[in-house]
């Protein structure tokens, strides 16, 4: 009986973690790899250079059909003034029998309240239009269940993300609504709901100077409207400019959910929340960027002791202006 309960617990925890990742492009910690555009469409073209970012994420090495995600993104400003931005994202997300692929196209508009590069004072608006195909492979299910058809199901749907950002010298803030319109996927028919809307709020500030260390504390809050699930990221990044080389940087992120999951152990029922610790290291060399991210689940009961590994490769090009005179890594 205890073995059955433990298996049910593991399944429940696994499904709880899935709920954060099966509504489109998942929100992990890859935005900390100089990649805020992945979650905030208003960041398309906000930087002084065009950016290409390729990420590959693998969870639970050694486990069959473990979750994995790949993304490729590009964004750039348009025109000499850079008041408009364009971007595109493609992604592939697989999680056991569930998988999804998608593509998004972005337009952003940037309103600069200051002239030249002496000060940064910019308000940005952006929108994604995306197409996503969700798939469920029931053909390999071993046990018979009248609710399972035993086929490979897929459903394609459209959705929209809307966002805004504000940069003022060393401070920044973002607000984005993911999956702003209701969209019925009709692939998990018994438990599916139309409202996939999610709200993301980010803010941060950079301290220090270019000659020494830059310190960038930041937070990110996300909430699902339908399920009322909420989580918060608390982040700290450090940057060090290296003369004639580029920049090295690293940081630590802590994610915690607000909702608890019950588990059974030793004859009692207890609660635990989803918690991630994510260290990250990176280097910028000329126009190239490399980052490695590792996420570890710190909760007592979990599916596997191994963590989440992610590599990000980046390339900056077509820089149209001199950097702003501020400590603003995401824009400069």
C-alpha positions in Angstrom: 0.0 0.0 0.0 2.9 2.4 0.9 4.6 1.6 -2.5 1.3 2.5 -4.3 1.0 5.8 -2.4 4.6 6.7 -3.1 4.2 6.1 -6.8 1.0 8.2 -6.8 3.0 10.9 -5.0 5.7 10.9 -7.6 3.1 11.1 -10.3 1.3 14.0 -8.6 4.6 16.0 -8.2 5.5 15.3 -11.8 2.1 16.6 -13.0 2.4 19.6 -10.8 5.7 20.5 -12.4 4.2 19.9 -15.8 1.5 22.4 -15.2 4.1 25.1 -15.5 5.4 24.0 -18.8 2.6 22.7 -21.1 0.9 25.9 -22.1 3.4 27.1 -24.7 7.0 28.1 -24.3 8.0 27.2 -20.7 9.4 29.8 -18.4 12.6 28.5 -16.8 15.7 30.5 -16.0 17.0 30.9 -19.5 16.0 34.5 -19.5 19.0 35.2 -17.2 21.3 34.2 -20.1 20.9 37.7 -21.6 17.7 36.5 -23.1 14.8 38.5 -21.7 13.2 38.5 -25.1 12.2 34.9 -24.6 9.6 35.9 -22.1 9.0 39.6 -22.8 8.0 40.5 -26.4 8.6 44.2 -25.6 12.4 43.5 -25.5 12.6 42.8 -29.2 15.0 45.3 -30.7 15.6 47.0 -27.3 19.4 46.3 -27.4 21.9 48.2 -29.5 22.8 45.0 -31.4 20.8 42.2 -33.1 20.9 39.1 -31.0 20.7 35.4 -31.8 20.3 32.9 -28.9 20.2 29.1 -29.0 19.4 27.1 -25.9 19.3 23.4 -25.1 17.9 22.2 -21.8 17.9 18.6 -20.5 16.3 17.3 -17.3 17.1 14.1 -15.4 20.0 12.5 -17.4 19.6 8.8 -17.6 15.8 8.8 -17.4 13.9 7.7 -20.5 11.7 10.4 -22.1 12.9 13.0 -19.6 11.8 16.6 -20.2 14.0 18.6 -22.7 13.6 21.9 -24.5 15.3 23.6 -27.4 14.8 27.3 -28.4 16.2 29.5 -31.1 15.5 33.2 -31.0 16.4 36.3 -32.9 15.6 40.0 -32.4 16.8 43.2 -33.8 15.8 46.9 -34.1 14.5 48.3 -37.4 15.6 51.4 -39.1 18.3 53.9 -38.1 16.4 55.3 -35.2 15.7 51.9 -33.7 12.2 52.9 -32.6 10.8 49.6 -33.8 11.9 46.0 -33.2 11.4 42.6 -34.8 11.9 39.2 -33.4 11.2 35.5 -34.0 11.3 32.4 -31.7 11.0 28.7 -32.6 11.0 26.0 -29.9 10.6 22.3 -29.3 9.5 21.0 -25.9 9.2 17.3 -25.1 8.0 15.8 -21.8 7.4 12.1 -21.8 4.4 11.3 -24.0 3.6 15.1 -24.3 5.4 17.3 -26.7 4.9 20.7 -28.4 6.6 22.7 -31.1 5.9 26.3 -31.9 7.0 29.6 -33.6 6.4 33.2 -32.6 6.8 36.4 -34.6 7.2 39.7 -32.6 6.8 43.4 -33.3 7.9 46.0 -30.6 7.8 49.7 -30.5 10.3 51.8 -28.3 9.7 55.3 -27.1 12.8 57.1 -26.1 12.4 60.1 -23.8 16.1 61.0 -23.8 18.3 61.9 -26.7 21.6 60.4 -27.5 23.3 57.8 -25.4 24.0 59.8 -22.2 20.9 58.6 -20.5 18.6 55.6 -20.9 14.9 56.4 -20.5 12.8 54.1 -22.7 9.2 52.8 -22.7 8.6 49.7 -24.9 5.5 47.8 -26.1 5.5 44.5 -27.8 3.3 41.7 -29.1 3.9 38.1 -30.2 1.7 36.1 -32.6 2.4 32.4 -32.2 1.4 29.1 -33.6 1.8 26.0 -31.4 1.2 22.3 -32.1 0.6 20.1 -29.0 0.9 16.3 -29.3 0.0 13.4 -27.0 1.3 9.9 -27.9 -1.0 7.3 -26.4 0.2 4.5 -28.7 2.8 3.3 -26.2 0.5 3.2 -23.1 0.7 -0.4 -21.8 -2.4 -0.7 -19.6 -5.9 -0.6 -21.1 -8.1 2.4 -20.1 -11.4 3.1 -21.9 -10.6 6.8 -21.7 -7.4 6.3 -23.7 -7.7 6.0 -27.4 -4.2 4.6 -28.0 -3.5 6.9 -30.8 -1.2 9.9 -31.5 -3.2 13.0 -31.0 -2.2 16.5 -32.1 -3.8 19.9 -32.1 -2.6 23.2 -33.5 -3.7 26.6 -32.1 -2.8 30.3 -32.3 -2.2 32.7 -29.4 -0.9 36.1 -28.6 1.5 37.5 -26.0 1.4 41.2 -25.0 4.0 43.1 -23.0 5.6 46.3 -22.0 9.0 47.3 -20.6 10.4 50.4 -19.0 14.2 51.2 -18.7 15.4 54.1 -16.7 19.3 54.3 -16.4 20.1 51.3 -14.3 16.6 50.2 -13.5 14.2 48.0 -15.6 10.7 46.6 -15.2 8.7 44.3 -17.5 5.0 43.2 -17.6 3.8 40.5 -20.0 0.6 38.6 -20.5 1.2 35.2 -22.1 -1.6 33.5 -24.1 -3.7 36.6 -23.9 -6.7 35.1 -25.9 -8.6 31.9 -24.9 -7.7 28.9 -27.0 -9.1 25.4 -26.7 -6.5 22.8 -27.6 -8.9 19.8 -27.5 -6.1 17.3 -26.9 -6.6 16.5 -23.2 -10.4 16.5 -23.5 -11.3 15.5 -20.0 -9.1 18.1 -18.2 -8.5 20.8 -20.8 -9.5 24.4 -20.2 -9.6 27.4 -22.6 -7.9 29.9 -20.4 -4.1 29.5 -20.7 -3.4 33.1 -19.6 -0.3 33.8 -17.5 1.0 37.0 -16.1 4.8 37.7 -15.7 6.3 40.7 -13.9 10.0 41.3 -13.8 12.1 44.1 -12.2 15.8 44.7 -11.4 18.5 47.2 -10.8 22.2 47.2 -11.5 24.8 48.6 -9.0 28.5 49.2 -9.4 30.6 50.5 -12.2 32.1 49.2 -15.4 35.7 49.2 -14.1 34.8 47.0 -11.1 32.0 44.6 -10.4 28.4 45.1 -11.5 25.7 43.6 -9.2 22.2 43.0 -10.6 19.5 41.8 -8.2 16.2 41.1 -9.8 12.9 39.4 -9.2 10.3 37.7 -11.5 6.8 36.8 -10.5 4.4 34.6 -12.6 0.8 33.7 -12.1 -1.7 31.5 -14.0 -5.1 32.9 -14.1 -7.1 29.7 -14.5 -5.3 27.5 -11.9 -4.2 30.3 -9.5 -0.7 28.9 -9.5 2.0 31.4 -8.6 5.8 31.4 -8.3 8.6 33.9 -7.7 12.2 34.0 -8.8 14.8 35.9 -6.7 18.0 36.4 -8.7 21.4 37.9 -8.3 24.0 38.3 -11.1 27.5 39.6 -11.1 29.4 41.0 -14.1 33.2 41.6 -14.5 34.6 43.4 -17.5 37.9 41.9 -18.7 40.2 44.2 -20.6 40.9 43.1 -24.2 38.7 40.0 -23.7 35.1 40.7 -23.0 33.0 40.0 -19.9 32.6 37.1 -17.4 29.5 36.8 -15.3 27.6 34.5 -13.0 24.7 34.4 -10.7 22.2 32.5 -8.6 18.5 32.2 -8.9 15.9 30.8 -6.4 12.4 29.9 -7.6 9.6 29.0 -5.2 6.0 28.2 -5.8 3.3 29.6 -3.5 1.2 26.5 -3.5 2.1 23.3 -1.6 1.8 19.7 -2.6 0.8 17.1 -0.1 2.9 13.9 0.3 2.6 10.8 2.5 5.7 9.6 4.5 6.1 7.7 7.7 2.4 7.4 8.3 1.7 11.2 8.1 0.7 13.6 5.4 2.9 16.7 5.0 3.2 19.7 2.6 6.0 20.9 0.4 6.4 23.6 -2.2 8.3 23.4 -5.5 11.7 25.0 -5.0 14.6 25.4 -7.5 18.2 26.6 -7.0 19.8 27.7 -10.2 23.5 28.8 -10.5 24.6 30.2 -13.8 28.0 31.1 -15.3 28.6 32.9 -18.6 31.2 34.6 -20.7 31.0 37.2 -23.5 34.0 37.2 -25.9 33.8 39.8 -28.7 30.4 39.2 -30.3 29.9 35.7 -28.9 28.2 34.6 -25.7 28.2 31.2 -23.8 26.3 30.3 -20.7 25.8 27.2 -18.6 22.8 26.9 -16.2 22.1 24.1 -13.7 18.8 23.9 -11.8 18.4 21.7 -8.7 15.2 20.7 -7.0 15.7 21.2 -3.2 12.4 19.8 -2.0 12.4 16.6 0.1 10.4 14.4 -2.3 11.2 14.5 -6.0 11.2 12.3 -9.0 15.0 12.1 -9.4 18.1 13.5 -7.7 19.8 14.7 -10.9 19.1 18.3 -12.0 18.4 20.4 -15.1 21.3 21.2 -17.4 21.1 24.0 -20.0 23.6 25.5 -22.4 23.0 28.8 -24.2 25.0 30.0 -27.2 24.7 33.6 -28.5 25.9 35.9 -31.2 25.5 39.7 -31.4 25.8 41.6 -34.7 24.7 44.6 -36.6 25.3 47.1 -33.7 23.7 50.4 -34.8 24.8 52.8 -32.0 27.2 53.2 -29.1 26.1 51.7 -25.8 24.2 53.8 -23.4 26.1 55.4 -20.5 24.5 53.2 -17.9 24.8 49.8 -16.2 22.2 48.1 -18.3 23.5 44.8 -19.7 20.3 43.7 -21.3 20.1 46.8 -23.4 23.9 47.4 -24.0 
